[in-house]
């Protein structure tokens, strides 16, 4: 899958419209930001990045009020990561430094139209999302972005949040405790598959030689999932609009409810990545 290549401001990205509008490559100044997808491989493994629409993370039993969504993770009985990543997107516009894509889903219970613009520029790599409820009934909506960032030795992660969730064996939240967020190296995040609420929309990943800042606004600036499986050199820092399984967790849902959209209402969010080389490649730190 060749995809669409965009470049600008030191950024290089490969977008896959046929594969959920995911990214199979993202680089800055010649350095990988995301784990690159093996050639010809569809997204779904520990590489690239994909979108989670119209919900993020897990729904227990696929339950969404009176509706039942398809279980796509049978080992834990959950509907995970939404519908958009398994469906093709249509290219609306493409230029050397940007691409705009659309996706329409006409199903049950969800009917929606999504618009995604990605831009590579001097002020960063920007992902701008809008999701419209095109159905006839109000529906809970959510969204999230699931990047697989590289994790070389010496990686550090820092962000602020107000609550850290504990979870059960299926990674569904069961409680939440106050927190200041996270600031540290692998000792602080390795092994996590943990949800943070009250996120302020900013996170920083520091790699040897390169610093990355994640700045989210709108619906994507409230909640953050951190996943760092020890056997793999990856780090997932996932901006999302709601708590996992929020519709089925009334005690925890105030920490990140899904947003009920009336017909025609829109959920919007923007993620901007900025990067800075902390010292010249091969130079002293």
Secondary structure, DSSP 8 states (H G I E B T S, - for coil): ---EEEEETTEEEEEEGGGTTEEEEEEETTEESB----TT--S-SSSSEEEEEE--SEEETTEETTEE---SBTTTTEEESBSGGGS--EEEEEETTEEEEEEEEE-SS-EEEEEEEEEEETTEEEEEEEEEE-SSS-EEEEEEEEE-EE--TT-EEEEE-SEEEEE-TTS-EEEEEE--EEEESHHHHTT-EEEEES--SEEEEEETTEEEEEEEEEGGGSEEEEE--TTSSEEEEEEESS-TTGGG-TTTGGGS--EEE-TT-EEEEEEEEEEEESS-TTS--
